[in-house]
Amino acid sequence: MMYWDGSGWVWMALMPVLWIALIGLVVWAVVRLTQHSAGRHDGMGSWLPQKETPEEILDRRFASGEIDADTYSEARKRLAAHRPRPQ
């Protein structure tokens, strides 16, 4: 004959809490893994969008047809002239 000490209710109460925690952990992991990877980490668990350099903005605008080749080359020259020189 088996004796039961009556502690089964603890497991019955604890099991839904464990499942909720497990599902929450899986959702958190999926969100973290699917976040946009272009950016930088702010040290507090969040990603900050990476800022485009002026050259990248100019390249994007030229590639999309917003500016023509003459404007592009002139802007490139101006950017190069104002770029700080390495020491």
C-alpha positions as CSV (number, residue, x, y, z in Angstrom):
1,M,0.0,0.0,0.0
2,M,1.3,3.5,-0.9
3,Y,1.2,6.4,1.4
4,W,0.7,9.9,0.1
5,D,1.9,12.9,2.2
6,G,-0.3,15.5,0.4
7,S,2.5,17.6,-1.2
8,G,1.2,16.9,-4.7
9,W,-0.7,20.2,-4.7
10,V,2.7,22.1,-4.6
11,W,3.7,20.5,-8.0
12,M,0.3,21.2,-9.4
13,A,0.6,24.9,-8.5
14,L,4.2,25.2,-9.6
15,M,3.8,23.5,-13.0
16,P,1.9,26.3,-14.7
17,V,4.4,28.9,-13.4
18,L,7.2,26.8,-14.8
19,W,5.5,26.5,-18.2
20,I,4.8,30.3,-18.3
21,A,8.5,31.0,-17.5
22,L,9.6,28.5,-20.2
23,I,7.3,30.1,-22.8
24,G,8.4,33.6,-21.8
25,L,12.1,32.5,-22.1
26,V,11.5,31.1,-25.6
27,V,9.6,34.3,-26.8
28,W,12.4,36.5,-25.4
29,A,15.1,34.4,-27.2
30,V,13.2,34.5,-30.5
31,V,12.8,38.3,-30.2
32,R,16.5,38.8,-29.4
33,L,17.6,36.6,-32.2
34,T,15.4,38.2,-34.9
35,Q,16.2,41.8,-34.1
36,H,17.8,43.8,-36.8
37,S,21.5,43.2,-36.5
38,A,22.6,46.4,-38.2
39,G,23.3,48.7,-35.3
40,R,25.3,48.9,-32.1
41,H,24.6,47.7,-28.6
42,D,24.0,50.4,-26.0
43,G,25.2,48.2,-23.1
44,M,21.7,48.1,-21.6
45,G,20.3,45.3,-23.7
46,S,19.0,47.4,-26.5
47,W,20.2,47.9,-30.1
48,L,20.7,51.4,-31.4
49,P,20.4,52.0,-35.1
50,Q,23.7,52.6,-36.8
51,K,24.1,56.1,-38.3
52,E,25.0,56.4,-42.0
53,T,28.2,58.2,-42.9
54,P,27.9,61.2,-45.3
55,E,29.5,59.1,-48.0
56,E,27.0,56.3,-47.5
57,I,24.1,58.7,-47.8
58,L,25.6,60.2,-50.9
59,D,26.2,56.7,-52.4
60,R,22.6,55.7,-51.6
61,R,21.2,58.8,-53.2
62,F,23.2,58.3,-56.3
63,A,22.3,54.7,-56.6
64,S,18.6,55.5,-56.2
65,G,18.8,58.2,-58.9
66,E,18.1,61.2,-56.7
67,I,21.3,62.9,-57.9
68,D,23.2,62.7,-61.2
69,A,26.8,61.8,-61.8
70,D,28.1,65.4,-61.8
71,T,26.4,66.3,-58.5
72,Y,27.7,63.0,-57.0
73,S,31.3,63.7,-58.0
74,E,31.2,67.3,-56.9
75,A,29.7,66.2,-53.5
76,R,32.4,63.5,-53.1
77,K,35.1,66.1,-53.7
78,R,33.6,68.5,-51.1
79,L,33.3,65.7,-48.6
80,A,36.9,64.6,-49.2
81,A,38.1,68.2,-48.7
82,H,36.3,68.6,-45.4
83,R,37.3,65.2,-44.0
84,P,39.7,65.4,-41.0
85,R,43.2,64.3,-41.8
86,P,44.7,61.5,-39.8
87,Q,47.7,62.6,-37.7
